[in-house]
Amino acid sequence: MKGEVPPDLPPDLWEQQTGDVPAVKPDDLKSVWRLFGGQSRSTGENVYKSVCSPGADVRSVWYRASMLTLLARWMRDGQPDDAVFEVLATFPMEKMRTGIVREGLPFDVEEFVKRIG
């Protein structure tokens, strides 16, 4: 469910509160996934920059990598299939913002499943 951020809440992860999460490189997703062993963790941007390609949008890489923890169905021995990284890197995904209550994930799960195959 989409909505507006109440004016009394501080800004969150996103500098630009509206729109979709920018696409990233699949290899950057893999690097962040490997860095934390499949655990979604919040840490300083410099840690992410150290494992991503130069100029990578590390906030978007972190956000997309954190969605991997919800996709256990496509894991083999605790690692996502390559198709998951390829699709997740560019799949349309809404930004989740402070103060907004959602019903479900911030992307079309059925379409995501179709694209993974």
C-alpha positions, 0 to 999 in steps of 0.5 A: 500500500503506497502512501506519503511520509508524515512530515514529523518523521525524519528522512530515512535511507532514501534521499529521494523518497519517491520512485523505484529503487535504482537498478544495480549490477548483479556482481555487486549483489553477489559481493554484498551477499558474500560479504555478510554470508547471506545475512542482511546487515546494516553498516557504514557505506564504506564497507559496501563500497569496498566490495562493490564496483566503483560508483555503485549505488550502495544503498540500492545494492544493500536494499536489493541484497536484503530482499534476498533473505526473503527468497529462500525458495531459490537457494541451494546450500544457502546460496541464491541461484545466479538467476536470482541475482540477475533478475533482482539486480534490475527488477522494478522495486518500490522504495520502502519508507519510514512510516509507510505500512505495507501489505507484502513485499515492495515488488510484484512477487508473481512477476519476479517468480516468472522471470526467475523461471 
